[in-house]
């Protein structure tokens, strides 16, 4: 197994200066400015015999209800729905979306339809979590795949029971977003007291004239009071906050993936003085089946006799000595230099954590 080792948080000099700071926009979201999930139940028609079967009862009921609203009365039991499919329709309503805006829509088969290729979604209402209609969707479904073949021989590409309708939704009601006013509240994507305190300090240094306008409420929230000069320009004020750069404090964490041999190491990981001895013992058992033939004109029978061979191989232990203040980067490079595999390195890191010599959180995925 090949080992992929990534050292996170290590800055290098580029063009005579340190690597760029992280912008606040990449660390936080604005409270009240959020996406809203929409969902609806609809019908896709125009399928070439790949729709729902008669065993899907709610498909015929849905078609009968739709036709009845159009003045056509047909009993559900008298219909064949192989050219239509019932689908669940989902979409994401962006913050501050206004009536008339377009949004992308996804349709997924609910019944036993085998392919939505070539279908057209009929007008479907999309509702939010409060049950109100925020958008209406309609249009041709693009699956990005196909199913071909018959008689037991078929070929499928991608996932033909899920399709997308680009710009297939029309916003009918404004998104339920809360527009920031006299106070802007920044929500951290990853809770951390050091990061929230640094965000507040950076904002106060940027607006250093007058009293401090930002303070960290907790590890996940920073409150910023809008200055008087910016109260009529809230979007510009938020944009100015988002462009401020800070140094992000990375946790002391190691993430290892034994399946792929990937090891990701944070820059703050330290190892106590320790000596490591690591060796390999391999045992191989091989069984051979030997056929024993009886002599000519004898009364014996042919027999299969198993023969087993046992081989044990033990490699000498390899040692690595780490001094005080050593980093995991130095450890991994030393282990790689003596030919350790990914599983060897992962096992040693786990043993170091159990021995209390690894000052970091070890996460195995």
Buried (B, 14 or more C-beta within 10 A) or exposed (E): EEBEBEBBEEEEEEEEEEEEEBBBBEBBBBBBBBEBEBBBBBBBBBBEEBBBEEEBEEBBBBBBEBBEEEEEEEEBEEBEBBBBBBBBBBBBBBBEBEEEBEBBBBBBBBBBBBBBBBBBBBEBBBBBEEEEEBBBBBBBBBBEBEBEEEEEEEEEEEEBBBBEBEEBBBBBBEBBBEEBEEEBBBBBEEEBEBBBBBBBBBBBEEBEEEEBBBBBEEBBBBBBBBEEEBEEEBEEBBEBBBEBEBEBEBEBBBBBBBEEBBBBBBBBBBBBEBEBEBEEEEEEEEEEEEEEEEEEEEEEEEEEEEEEEEEEEEEEEBEBEBEEEBBBBBBBEBBBEEEBBBEBBBBBBBBBBEEEBBBBEBEEE
